Amino acid sequence: MPVLRLRGQLLPLVYLDEQIGQPRRALEADDERTVHIAVLQVADRRFGLVVDRVIDQQEIVVKPLARR
């Protein structure tokens, strides 16, 4: 499994195209060799999600609602 070293921690990399059953996009001659990785955290697990491009970025914090 490929990993990314980020701030001294190893993050496993997950390829979005593989997860949704899409073929990996072939690089064209004029493509940049840039890899876009979104670092995600679910509960206490962090991982890098490899995507083709990033359109916009936002930081989102999800908090549980209080019981009533």
PQR file of N, CA, C, O and H, with PARSE charges and radii, in Angstrom:
ATOM      1  N   MET A   1       0.850  -1.169   0.000 -0.4000 1.5000
ATOM      2  CA  MET A   1       0.000   0.000   0.000 -0.0000 2.0000
ATOM      3  C   MET A   1       0.901   1.240   0.000  0.5500 1.7000
ATOM      4  O   MET A   1       1.817   1.334   0.818 -0.5500 1.4000
ATOM      5  N   PRO A   2       0.654   2.186  -0.903 -0.5600 1.5000
ATOM      6  CA  PRO A   2       1.450   3.413  -0.909  0.2800 2.0000
ATOM      7  C   PRO A   2       1.113   4.291   0.296  0.5500 1.7000
ATOM      8  O   PRO A   2      -0.021   4.313   0.775 -0.5500 1.4000
ATOM      9  N   VAL A   3       2.113   5.001   0.763 -0.4000 1.5000
ATOM     10  CA  VAL A   3       1.931   5.888   1.918 -0.0000 2.0000
ATOM     11  C   VAL A   3       2.566   7.243   1.621  0.5500 1.7000
ATOM     12  O   VAL A   3       3.383   7.378   0.710 -0.5500 1.4000
ATOM     13  H   VAL A   3       3.034   4.983   0.374  0.4000 1.0000
ATOM     14  N   LEU A   4       2.179   8.230   2.401 -0.4000 1.5000
ATOM     15  CA  LEU A   4       2.728   9.578   2.323 -0.0000 2.0000
ATOM     16  C   LEU A   4       3.260   9.940   3.697  0.5500 1.7000
ATOM     17  O   LEU A   4       2.566   9.757   4.697 -0.5500 1.4000
ATOM     18  H   LEU A   4       1.516   8.120   3.141  0.4000 1.0000
ATOM     19  N   ARG A   5       4.487  10.453   3.759 -0.4000 1.5000
ATOM     20  CA  ARG A   5       5.020  10.927   5.039 -0.0000 2.0000
ATOM     21  C   ARG A   5       4.632  12.397   5.158  0.5500 1.7000
ATOM     22  O   ARG A   5       5.050  13.223   4.347 -0.5500 1.4000
ATOM     23  H   ARG A   5       5.050  10.601   2.946  0.4000 1.0000
ATOM     24  N   LEU A   6       3.830  12.718   6.173 -0.4000 1.5000
ATOM     25  CA  LEU A   6       3.360  14.079   6.390 -0.0000 2.0000
ATOM     26  C   LEU A   6       3.582  14.442   7.851  0.5500 1.7000
ATOM     27  O   LEU A   6       3.001  13.834   8.750 -0.5500 1.4000
ATOM     28  H   LEU A   6       3.491  12.047   6.831  0.4000 1.0000
ATOM     29  N   ARG A   7       4.418  15.426   8.074 -0.4000 1.5000
ATOM     30  CA  ARG A   7       4.728  15.890   9.431 -0.0000 2.0000
ATOM     31  C   ARG A   7       5.142  14.742  10.356  0.5500 1.7000
ATOM     32  O   ARG A   7       4.718  14.672  11.509 -0.5500 1.4000
ATOM     33  H   ARG A   7       4.890  15.920   7.344  0.4000 1.0000
ATOM     34  N   GLY A   8       5.966  13.859   9.835 -0.4000 1.5000
ATOM     35  CA  GLY A   8       6.504  12.764  10.631 -0.0000 2.0000
ATOM     36  C   GLY A   8       5.592  11.561  10.778  0.5500 1.7000
ATOM     37  O   GLY A   8       5.961  10.592  11.440 -0.5500 1.4000
ATOM     38  H   GLY A   8       6.311  13.915   8.898  0.4000 1.0000
ATOM     39  N   GLN A   9       4.405  11.598  10.174 -0.4000 1.5000
ATOM     40  CA  GLN A   9       3.480  10.462  10.247 -0.0000 2.0000
ATOM     41  C   GLN A   9       3.296   9.855   8.867  0.5500 1.7000
ATOM     42  O   GLN A   9       3.313  10.569   7.864 -0.5500 1.4000
ATOM     43  H   GLN A   9       4.105  12.386   9.636  0.4000 1.0000
ATOM     44  N   LEU A  10       3.123   8.554   8.813 -0.4000 1.5000
ATOM     45  CA  LEU A  10       2.833   7.882   7.552 -0.0000 2.0000
ATOM     46  C   LEU A  10       1.328   7.783   7.374  0.5500 1.7000
ATOM     47  O   LEU A  10       0.623   7.247   8.229 -0.5500 1.4000
ATOM     48  H   LEU A  10       3.110   7.974   9.627  0.4000 1.0000
ATOM     49  N   LEU A  11       0.841   8.310   6.246 -0.4000 1.5000
ATOM     50  CA  LEU A  11      -0.588   8.235   5.944 -0.0000 2.0000
ATOM     51  C   LEU A  11      -0.795   7.274   4.787  0.5500 1.7000
ATOM     52  O   LEU A  11      -0.140   7.415   3.754 -0.5500 1.4000
ATOM     53  H   LEU A  11       1.414   8.746   5.552  0.4000 1.0000
ATOM     54  N   PRO A  12      -1.683   6.306   4.929 -0.5600 1.5000
ATOM     55  CA  PRO A  12      -1.989   5.446   3.783  0.2800 2.0000
ATOM     56  C   PRO A  12      -2.686   6.269   2.699  0.5500 1.7000
ATOM     57  O   PRO A  12      -3.452   7.183   3.003 -0.5500 1.4000
ATOM     58  N   LEU A  13      -2.419   5.940   1.438 -0.4000 1.5000
ATOM     59  CA  LEU A  13      -3.039   6.627   0.319 -0.0000 2.0000
ATOM     60  C   LEU A  13      -4.132   5.763  -0.293  0.5500 1.7000
ATOM     61  O   LEU A  13      -3.948   4.566  -0.514 -0.5500 1.4000
ATOM     62  H   LEU A  13      -1.797   5.197   1.191  0.4000 1.0000
ATOM     63  N   VAL A  14      -5.267   6.388  -0.562 -0.4000 1.5000
ATOM     64  CA  VAL A  14      -6.403   5.725  -1.194 -0.0000 2.0000
ATOM     65  C   VAL A  14      -6.672   6.468  -2.502  0.5500 1.7000
ATOM     66  O   VAL A  14      -6.783   7.694  -2.508 -0.5500 1.4000
ATOM     67  H   VAL A  14      -5.417   7.360  -0.382  0.4000 1.0000
ATOM     68  N   TYR A  15      -6.774   5.738  -3.601 -0.4000 1.5000
ATOM     69  CA  TYR A  15      -7.026   6.351  -4.908 -0.0000 2.0000
ATOM     70  C   TYR A  15      -8.528   6.387  -5.152  0.5500 1.7000
ATOM     71  O   TYR A  15      -9.179   5.344  -5.204 -0.5500 1.4000
ATOM     72  H   TYR A  15      -6.683   4.742  -3.597  0.4000 1.0000
ATOM     73  N   LEU A  16      -9.081   7.598  -5.304 -0.4000 1.5000
ATOM     74  CA  LEU A  16     -10.516   7.765  -5.484 -0.0000 2.0000
ATOM     75  C   LEU A  16     -11.016   7.020  -6.707  0.5500 1.7000
ATOM     76  O   LEU A  16     -12.066   6.381  -6.642 -0.5500 1.4000
ATOM     77  H   LEU A  16      -8.552   8.445  -5.262  0.4000 1.0000
ATOM     78  N   ASP A  17     -10.298   7.081  -7.819 -0.4000 1.5000
ATOM     79  CA  ASP A  17     -10.768   6.415  -9.039 -0.0000 2.0000
ATOM     80  C   ASP A  17     -10.934   4.914  -8.840  0.5500 1.7000
ATOM     81  O   ASP A  17     -11.881   4.327  -9.365 -0.5500 1.4000
ATOM     82  H   ASP A  17      -9.445   7.601  -7.871  0.4000 1.0000
ATOM     83  N   GLU A  18     -10.041   4.287  -8.098 -0.4000 1.5000
ATOM     84  CA  GLU A  18     -10.166   2.850  -7.817 -0.0000 2.0000
ATOM     85  C   GLU A  18     -11.394   2.568  -6.956  0.5500 1.7000
ATOM     86  O   GLU A  18     -12.101   1.584  -7.176 -0.5500 1.4000
ATOM     87  H   GLU A  18      -9.273   4.764  -7.671  0.4000 1.0000
ATOM     88  N   GLN A  19     -11.644   3.434  -5.973 -0.4000 1.5000
ATOM     89  CA  GLN A  19     -12.755   3.211  -5.051 -0.0000 2.0000
ATOM     90  C   GLN A  19     -14.113   3.324  -5.726  0.5500 1.7000
ATOM     91  O   GLN A  19     -15.063   2.651  -5.325 -0.5500 1.4000
ATOM     92  H   GLN A  19     -11.070   4.233  -5.794  0.4000 1.0000
ATOM     93  N   ILE A  20     -14.213   4.170  -6.750 -0.4000 1.5000
ATOM     94  CA  ILE A  20     -15.508   4.330  -7.428 -0.0000 2.0000
ATOM     95  C   ILE A  20     -15.573   3.541  -8.735  0.5500 1.7000
ATOM     96  O   ILE A  20     -16.520   3.691  -9.507 -0.5500 1.4000
ATOM     97  H   ILE A  20     -13.442   4.716  -7.076  0.4000 1.0000
ATOM     98  N   GLY A  21     -14.562   2.697  -8.984 -0.4000 1.5000
ATOM     99  CA  GLY A  21     -14.600   1.813 -10.141 -0.0000 2.0000
ATOM    100  C   GLY A  21     -14.312   2.489 -11.469  0.5500 1.7000
ATOM    101  O   GLY A  21     -14.764   2.013 -12.510 -0.5500 1.4000
ATOM    102  H   GLY A  21     -13.793   2.575  -8.357  0.4000 1.0000
ATOM    103  N   GLN A  22     -13.575   3.581 -11.457 -0.4000 1.5000
ATOM    104  CA  GLN A  22     -13.216   4.279 -12.696 -0.0000 2.0000
ATOM    105  C   GLN A  22     -11.784   3.925 -13.079  0.5500 1.7000
ATOM    106  O   GLN A  22     -10.938   3.731 -12.206 -0.5500 1.4000
ATOM    107  H   GLN A  22     -13.207   3.967 -10.611  0.4000 1.0000
ATOM    108  N   PRO A  23     -11.507   3.841 -14.377 -0.5600 1.5000
ATOM    109  CA  PRO A  23     -10.121   3.592 -14.785  0.2800 2.0000
ATOM    110  C   PRO A  23      -9.245   4.799 -14.464  0.5500 1.7000
ATOM    111  O   PRO A  23      -9.702   5.942 -14.496 -0.5500 1.4000
ATOM    112  N   ARG A  24      -8.007   4.532 -14.160 -0.4000 1.5000
ATOM    113  CA  ARG A  24      -7.079   5.620 -13.858 -0.0000 2.0000
ATOM    114  C   ARG A  24      -6.852   6.440 -15.122  0.5500 1.7000
ATOM    115  O   ARG A  24      -6.626   5.887 -16.199 -0.5500 1.4000
ATOM    116  H   ARG A  24      -7.635   3.604 -14.134  0.4000 1.0000
ATOM    117  N   ARG A  25      -6.913   7.755 -14.984 -0.4000 1.5000
ATOM    118  CA  ARG A  25      -6.763   8.662 -16.121 -0.0000 2.0000
ATOM    119  C   ARG A  25      -5.321   8.625 -16.611  0.5500 1.7000
ATOM    120  O   ARG A  25      -4.387   8.763 -15.821 -0.5500 1.4000
ATOM    121  H   ARG A  25      -7.096   8.204 -14.110  0.4000 1.0000
ATOM    122  N   ALA A  26      -5.142   8.442 -17.906 -0.4000 1.5000
ATOM    123  CA  ALA A  26      -3.801   8.432 -18.491 -0.0000 2.0000
ATOM    124  C   ALA A  26      -3.279   9.857 -18.585  0.5500 1.7000
ATOM    125  O   ALA A  26      -4.030  10.779 -18.902 -0.5500 1.4000
ATOM    126  H   ALA A  26      -5.901   8.330 -18.548  0.4000 1.0000
ATOM    127  N   LEU A  27      -1.999  10.035 -18.312 -0.4000 1.5000
ATOM    128  CA  LEU A  27      -1.392  11.357 -18.424 -0.0000 2.0000
ATOM    129  C   LEU A  27      -1.171  11.699 -19.890  0.5500 1.7000
ATOM    130  O   LEU A  27      -0.709  10.865 -20.669 -0.5500 1.4000
ATOM    131  H   LEU A  27      -1.389   9.286 -18.055  0.4000 1.0000
ATOM    132  N   GLU A  28      -1.502  12.923 -20.256 -0.4000 1.5000
ATOM    133  CA  GLU A  28      -1.242  13.395 -21.611 -0.0000 2.0000
ATOM    134  C   GLU A  28       0.092  14.115 -21.627  0.5500 1.7000
ATOM    135  O   GLU A  28       0.643  14.427 -20.571 -0.5500 1.4000
ATOM    136  H   GLU A  28      -1.877  13.600 -19.624  0.4000 1.0000
ATOM    137  N   ALA A  29       0.619  14.384 -22.815 -0.4000 1.5000
ATOM    138  CA  ALA A  29       1.949  14.975 -22.953 -0.0000 2.0000
ATOM    139  C   ALA A  29       2.067  16.320 -22.236  0.5500 1.7000
ATOM    140  O   ALA A  29       3.127  16.637 -21.697 -0.5500 1.4000
ATOM    141  H   ALA A  29       0.172  14.131 -23.673  0.4000 1.0000
ATOM    142  N   ASP A  30       0.992  17.115 -22.222 -0.4000 1.5000
ATOM    143  CA  ASP A  30       1.076  18.436 -21.602 -0.0000 2.0000
ATOM    144  C   ASP A  30       0.601  18.457 -20.153  0.5500 1.7000
ATOM    145  O   ASP A  30       0.540  19.526 -19.547 -0.5500 1.4000
ATOM    146  H   ASP A  30       0.130  16.857 -22.659  0.4000 1.0000
ATOM    147  N   ASP A  31       0.262  17.301 -19.584 -0.4000 1.5000
ATOM    148  CA  ASP A  31      -0.157  17.229 -18.176 -0.0000 2.0000
ATOM    149  C   ASP A  31       1.020  17.525 -17.260  0.5500 1.7000
ATOM    150  O   ASP A  31       2.157  17.140 -17.529 -0.5500 1.4000
ATOM    151  H   ASP A  31       0.312  16.432 -20.076  0.4000 1.0000
ATOM    152  N   GLU A  32       0.718  18.214 -16.179 -0.4000 1.5000
ATOM    153  CA  GLU A  32       1.723  18.389 -15.138 -0.0000 2.0000
ATOM    154  C   GLU A  32       1.828  17.075 -14.376  0.5500 1.7000
ATOM    155  O   GLU A  32       0.869  16.308 -14.309 -0.5500 1.4000
ATOM    156  H   GLU A  32      -0.206  18.527 -15.960  0.4000 1.0000
ATOM    157  N   ARG A  33       2.965  16.830 -13.821 -0.4000 1.5000
ATOM    158  CA  ARG A  33       3.167  15.607 -13.032 -0.0000 2.0000
ATOM    159  C   ARG A  33       2.875  15.884 -11.557  0.5500 1.7000
ATOM    160  O   ARG A  33       3.627  15.460 -10.679 -0.5500 1.4000
ATOM    161  H   ARG A  33       3.744  17.454 -13.876  0.4000 1.0000
ATOM    162  N   THR A  34       1.789  16.591 -11.293 -0.4000 1.5000
ATOM    163  CA  THR A  34       1.404  16.956  -9.940 -0.0000 2.0000
ATOM    164  C   THR A  34       0.398  15.942  -9.407  0.5500 1.7000
ATOM    165  O   THR A  34      -0.514  15.524 -10.121 -0.5500 1.4000
ATOM    166  H   THR A  34       1.178  16.936 -12.006  0.4000 1.0000
ATOM    167  N   VAL A  35       0.568  15.557  -8.162 -0.4000 1.5000
ATOM    168  CA  VAL A  35      -0.369  14.649  -7.508 -0.0000 2.0000
ATOM    169  C   VAL A  35      -1.146  15.473  -6.489  0.5500 1.7000
ATOM    170  O   VAL A  35      -0.552  16.195  -5.688 -0.5500 1.4000
ATOM    171  H   VAL A  35       1.308  15.897  -7.581  0.4000 1.0000
ATOM    172  N   HIS A  36      -2.465  15.366  -6.516 -0.4000 1.5000
ATOM    173  CA  HIS A  36      -3.314  16.077  -5.567 -0.0000 2.0000
ATOM    174  C   HIS A  36      -3.789  15.080  -4.513  0.5500 1.7000
ATOM    175  O   HIS A  36      -4.387  14.052  -4.831 -0.5500 1.4000
ATOM    176  H   HIS A  36      -2.948  14.780  -7.167  0.4000 1.0000
ATOM    177  N   ILE A  37      -3.511  15.406  -3.263 -0.4000 1.5000
ATOM    178  CA  ILE A  37      -3.888  14.525  -2.158 -0.0000 2.0000
ATOM    179  C   ILE A  37      -4.674  15.340  -1.142  0.5500 1.7000
ATOM    180  O   ILE A  37      -4.181  16.338  -0.617 -0.5500 1.4000
ATOM    181  H   ILE A  37      -3.025  16.241  -3.006  0.4000 1.0000
ATOM    182  N   ALA A  38      -5.898  14.906  -0.870 -0.4000 1.5000
ATOM    183  CA  ALA A  38      -6.714  15.513   0.173 -0.0000 2.0000
ATOM    184  C   ALA A  38      -6.513  14.682   1.437  0.5500 1.7000
ATOM    185  O   ALA A  38      -6.743  13.473   1.434 -0.5500 1.4000
ATOM    186  H   ALA A  38      -6.298  14.095  -1.296  0.4000 1.0000
ATOM    187  N   VAL A  39      -6.085  15.334   2.514 -0.4000 1.5000
ATOM    188  CA  VAL A  39      -5.873  14.618   3.774 -0.0000 2.0000
ATOM    189  C   VAL A  39      -7.183  14.642   4.541  0.5500 1.7000
ATOM    190  O   VAL A  39      -7.708  15.708   4.863 -0.5500 1.4000
ATOM    191  H   VAL A  39      -5.899  16.317   2.516  0.4000 1.0000
ATOM    192  N   LEU A  40      -7.710  13.454   4.833 -0.4000 1.5000
ATOM    193  CA  LEU A  40      -9.001  13.305   5.494 -0.0000 2.0000
ATOM    194  C   LEU A  40      -8.821  12.597   6.825  0.5500 1.7000
ATOM    195  O   LEU A  40      -7.879  11.828   7.016 -0.5500 1.4000
ATOM    196  H   LEU A  40      -7.284  12.588   4.571  0.4000 1.0000
ATOM    197  N   GLN A  41      -9.739  12.869   7.738 -0.4000 1.5000
ATOM    198  CA  GLN A  41      -9.734  12.177   9.022 -0.0000 2.0000
ATOM    199  C   GLN A  41     -11.145  11.709   9.307  0.5500 1.7000
ATOM    200  O   GLN A  41     -12.097  12.486   9.245 -0.5500 1.4000
ATOM    201  H   GLN A  41     -10.504  13.493   7.583  0.4000 1.0000
ATOM    202  N   VAL A  42     -11.270  10.426   9.621 -0.4000 1.5000
ATOM    203  CA  VAL A  42     -12.542   9.835  10.018 -0.0000 2.0000
ATOM    204  C   VAL A  42     -12.308   9.201  11.380  0.5500 1.7000
ATOM    205  O   VAL A  42     -11.510   8.275  11.520 -0.5500 1.4000
ATOM    206  H   VAL A  42     -10.497   9.794   9.671  0.4000 1.0000
ATOM    207  N   ALA A  43     -13.016   9.715  12.381 -0.4000 1.5000
ATOM    208  CA  ALA A  43     -12.786   9.308  13.782 -0.0000 2.0000
ATOM    209  C   ALA A  43     -11.315   9.569  14.097  0.5500 1.7000
ATOM    210  O   ALA A  43     -10.862  10.710  14.012 -0.5500 1.4000
ATOM    211  H   ALA A  43     -13.665  10.468  12.267  0.4000 1.0000
ATOM    212  N   ASP A  44     -10.568   8.536  14.458 -0.4000 1.5000
ATOM    213  CA  ASP A  44      -9.153   8.735  14.800 -0.0000 2.0000
ATOM    214  C   ASP A  44      -8.217   8.296  13.679  0.5500 1.7000
ATOM    215  O   ASP A  44      -7.007   8.214  13.892 -0.5500 1.4000
ATOM    216  H   ASP A  44     -10.935   7.608  14.527  0.4000 1.0000
ATOM    217  N   ARG A  45      -8.746   8.012  12.492 -0.4000 1.5000
ATOM    218  CA  ARG A  45      -7.927   7.540  11.374 -0.0000 2.0000
ATOM    219  C   ARG A  45      -7.755   8.628  10.323  0.5500 1.7000
ATOM    220  O   ARG A  45      -8.735   9.232   9.886 -0.5500 1.4000
ATOM    221  H   ARG A  45      -9.729   8.078  12.319  0.4000 1.0000
ATOM    222  N   ARG A  46      -6.511   8.881   9.914 -0.4000 1.5000
ATOM    223  CA  ARG A  46      -6.203   9.849   8.861 -0.0000 2.0000
ATOM    224  C   ARG A  46      -5.680   9.100   7.646  0.5500 1.7000
ATOM    225  O   ARG A  46      -5.005   8.079   7.780 -0.5500 1.4000
ATOM    226  H   ARG A  46      -5.715   8.390  10.269  0.4000 1.0000
ATOM    227  N   PHE A  47      -5.992   9.608   6.461 -0.4000 1.5000
ATOM    228  CA  PHE A  47      -5.488   9.009   5.231 -0.0000 2.0000
ATOM    229  C   PHE A  47      -5.464  10.075   4.147  0.5500 1.7000
ATOM    230  O   PHE A  47      -6.097  11.123   4.274 -0.5500 1.4000
ATOM    231  H   PHE A  47      -6.541  10.437   6.352  0.4000 1.0000
ATOM    232  N   GLY A  48      -4.732   9.796   3.089 -0.4000 1.5000
ATOM    233  CA  GLY A  48      -4.668  10.699   1.955 -0.0000 2.0000
ATOM    234  C   GLY A  48      -5.514  10.153   0.820  0.5500 1.7000
ATOM    235  O   GLY A  48      -5.384   8.987   0.446 -0.5500 1.4000
ATOM    236  H   GLY A  48      -4.218   8.945   2.986  0.4000 1.0000
ATOM    237  N   LEU A  49      -6.376  10.989   0.277 -0.4000 1.5000
ATOM    238  CA  LEU A  49      -7.231  10.605  -0.847 -0.0000 2.0000
ATOM    239  C   LEU A  49      -6.633  11.225  -2.105  0.5500 1.7000
ATOM    240  O   LEU A  49      -6.605  12.448  -2.238 -0.5500 1.4000
ATOM    241  H   LEU A  49      -6.482  11.935   0.581  0.4000 1.0000
ATOM    242  N   VAL A  50      -6.152  10.388  -3.033 -0.4000 1.5000
ATOM    243  CA  VAL A  50      -5.528  10.856  -4.262 -0.0000 2.0000
ATOM    244  C   VAL A  50      -6.622  11.130  -5.284  0.5500 1.7000
ATOM    245  O   VAL A  50      -7.409  10.244  -5.618 -0.5500 1.4000
ATOM    246  H   VAL A  50      -6.175   9.394  -2.924  0.4000 1.0000
ATOM    247  N   VAL A  51      -6.665  12.377  -5.781 -0.4000 1.5000
ATOM    248  CA  VAL A  51      -7.697  12.806  -6.725 -0.0000 2.0000
ATOM    249  C   VAL A  51      -7.031  13.399  -7.967  0.5500 1.7000
ATOM    250  O   VAL A  51      -5.852  13.749  -7.932 -0.5500 1.4000
ATOM    251  H   VAL A  51      -6.025  13.096  -5.509  0.4000 1.0000
ATOM    252  N   ASP A  52      -7.787  13.514  -9.068 -0.4000 1.5000
ATOM    253  CA  ASP A  52      -7.256  14.088 -10.307 -0.0000 2.0000
ATOM    254  C   ASP A  52      -7.016  15.584 -10.189  0.5500 1.7000
ATOM    255  O   ASP A  52      -6.014  16.100 -10.684 -0.5500 1.4000
ATOM    256  H   ASP A  52      -8.746  13.229  -9.096  0.4000 1.0000
ATOM    257  N   ARG A  53      -7.941  16.280  -9.530 -0.4000 1.5000
ATOM    258  CA  ARG A  53      -7.791  17.722  -9.383 -0.0000 2.0000
ATOM    259  C   ARG A  53      -8.598  18.196  -8.177  0.5500 1.7000
ATOM    260  O   ARG A  53      -9.468  17.489  -7.670 -0.5500 1.4000
ATOM    261  H   ARG A  53      -8.755  15.861  -9.129  0.4000 1.0000
ATOM    262  N   VAL A  54      -8.285  19.408  -7.736 -0.4000 1.5000
ATOM    263  CA  VAL A  54      -9.000  20.033  -6.632 -0.0000 2.0000
ATOM    264  C   VAL A  54      -9.669  21.276  -7.192  0.5500 1.7000
ATOM    265  O   VAL A  54      -8.993  22.144  -7.742 -0.5500 1.4000
ATOM    266  H   VAL A  54      -7.579  19.983  -8.148  0.4000 1.0000
ATOM    267  N   ILE A  55     -10.983  21.375  -7.061 -0.4000 1.5000
ATOM    268  CA  ILE A  55     -11.721  22.516  -7.577 -0.0000 2.0000
ATOM    269  C   ILE A  55     -11.768  23.641  -6.555  0.5500 1.7000
ATOM    270  O   ILE A  55     -11.585  24.805  -6.910 -0.5500 1.4000
ATOM    271  H   ILE A  55     -11.532  20.669  -6.614  0.4000 1.0000
ATOM    272  N   ASP A  56     -12.009  23.312  -5.299 -0.4000 1.5000
ATOM    273  CA  ASP A  56     -12.083  24.297  -4.230 -0.0000 2.0000
ATOM    274  C   ASP A  56     -11.717  23.584  -2.936  0.5500 1.7000
ATOM    275  O   ASP A  56     -11.728  22.354  -2.884 -0.5500 1.4000
ATOM    276  H   ASP A  56     -12.157  22.366  -5.011  0.4000 1.0000
ATOM    277  N   GLN A  57     -11.403  24.317  -1.923 -0.4000 1.5000
ATOM    278  CA  GLN A  57     -11.093  23.677  -0.648 -0.0000 2.0000
ATOM    279  C   GLN A  57     -11.858  24.346   0.482  0.5500 1.7000
ATOM    280  O   GLN A  57     -12.106  25.552   0.471 -0.5500 1.4000
ATOM    281  H   GLN A  57     -11.394  25.316  -1.965  0.4000 1.0000
ATOM    282  N   GLN A  58     -12.225  23.519   1.460 -0.4000 1.5000
ATOM    283  CA  GLN A  58     -12.953  23.967   2.636 -0.0000 2.0000
ATOM    284  C   GLN A  58     -12.576  23.077   3.791  0.5500 1.7000
ATOM    285  O   GLN A  58     -12.360  21.877   3.620 -0.5500 1.4000
ATOM    286  H   GLN A  58     -12.024  22.539   1.468  0.4000 1.0000
ATOM    287  N   GLU A  59     -12.496  23.667   4.971 -0.4000 1.5000
ATOM    288  CA  GLU A  59     -12.257  22.875   6.168 -0.0000 2.0000
ATOM    289  C   GLU A  59     -13.577  22.735   6.888  0.5500 1.7000
ATOM    290  O   GLU A  59     -14.254  23.726   7.161 -0.5500 1.4000
ATOM    291  H   GLU A  59     -12.671  24.642   5.109  0.4000 1.0000
ATOM    292  N   ILE A  60     -13.943  21.508   7.193 -0.4000 1.5000
ATOM    293  CA  ILE A  60     -15.242  21.233   7.798 -0.0000 2.0000
ATOM    294  C   ILE A  60     -15.023  20.483   9.107  0.5500 1.7000
ATOM    295  O   ILE A  60     -14.251  19.526   9.165 -0.5500 1.4000
ATOM    296  H   ILE A  60     -13.394  20.702   6.971  0.4000 1.0000
ATOM    297  N   VAL A  61     -15.702  20.925  10.146 -0.4000 1.5000
ATOM    298  CA  VAL A  61     -15.670  20.240  11.437 -0.0000 2.0000
ATOM    299  C   VAL A  61     -17.084  19.759  11.729  0.5500 1.7000
ATOM    300  O   VAL A  61     -18.031  20.546  11.710 -0.5500 1.4000
ATOM    301  H   VAL A  61     -16.329  21.703  10.100  0.4000 1.0000
ATOM    302  N   VAL A  62     -17.223  18.482  11.994 -0.4000 1.5000
ATOM    303  CA  VAL A  62     -18.534  17.900  12.284 -0.0000 2.0000
ATOM    304  C   VAL A  62     -18.587  17.597  13.773  0.5500 1.7000
ATOM    305  O   VAL A  62     -17.717  16.907  14.305 -0.5500 1.4000
ATOM    306  H   VAL A  62     -16.454  17.843  12.009  0.4000 1.0000
ATOM    307  N   LYS A  63     -19.608  18.113  14.440 -0.4000 1.5000
ATOM    308  CA  LYS A  63     -19.778  17.891  15.883 -0.0000 2.0000
ATOM    309  C   LYS A  63     -21.122  17.238  16.124  0.5500 1.7000
ATOM    310  O   LYS A  63     -22.097  17.553  15.443 -0.5500 1.4000
ATOM    311  H   LYS A  63     -20.315  18.674  14.007  0.4000 1.0000
ATOM    312  N   PRO A  64     -21.186  16.332  17.084 -0.5600 1.5000
ATOM    313  CA  PRO A  64     -22.472  15.698  17.393  0.2800 2.0000
ATOM    314  C   PRO A  64     -23.433  16.694  18.042  0.5500 1.7000
ATOM    315  O   PRO A  64     -23.003  17.606  18.749 -0.5500 1.4000
ATOM    316  N   LEU A  65     -24.728  16.521  17.803 -0.4000 1.5000
ATOM    317  CA  LEU A  65     -25.747  17.364  18.429 -0.0000 2.0000
ATOM    318  C   LEU A  65     -25.975  16.908  19.871  0.5500 1.7000
ATOM    319  O   LEU A  65     -25.835  15.726  20.185 -0.5500 1.4000
ATOM    320  H   LEU A  65     -25.078  15.781  17.229  0.4000 1.0000
ATOM    321  N   ALA A  66     -26.322  17.842  20.732 -0.4000 1.5000
ATOM    322  CA  ALA A  66     -26.629  17.500  22.111 -0.0000 2.0000
ATOM    323  C   ALA A  66     -27.985  16.769  22.165  0.5500 1.7000
ATOM    324  O   ALA A  66     -28.888  17.059  21.380 -0.5500 1.4000
ATOM    325  H   ALA A  66     -26.435  18.802  20.477  0.4000 1.0000
ATOM    326  N   ARG A  67     -28.106  15.836  23.087 -0.4000 1.5000
ATOM    327  CA  ARG A  67     -29.373  15.100  23.223 -0.0000 2.0000
ATOM    328  C   ARG A  67     -30.400  15.962  23.908  0.5500 1.7000
ATOM    329  O   ARG A  67     -30.082  16.658  24.872 -0.5500 1.4000
ATOM    330  H   ARG A  67     -27.373  15.601  23.725  0.4000 1.0000
ATOM    331  N   ARG A  68     -31.630  15.929  23.427 -0.4000 1.5000
ATOM    332  CA  ARG A  68     -32.712  16.696  24.044 -0.0000 2.0000
ATOM    333  C   ARG A  68     -33.867  15.809  24.326  0.5500 1.7000
ATOM    334  O   ARG A  68     -34.883  16.266  24.848 -0.5500 1.4000
ATOM    335  H   ARG A  68     -31.888  15.364  22.643  0.4000 1.0000
TER
END
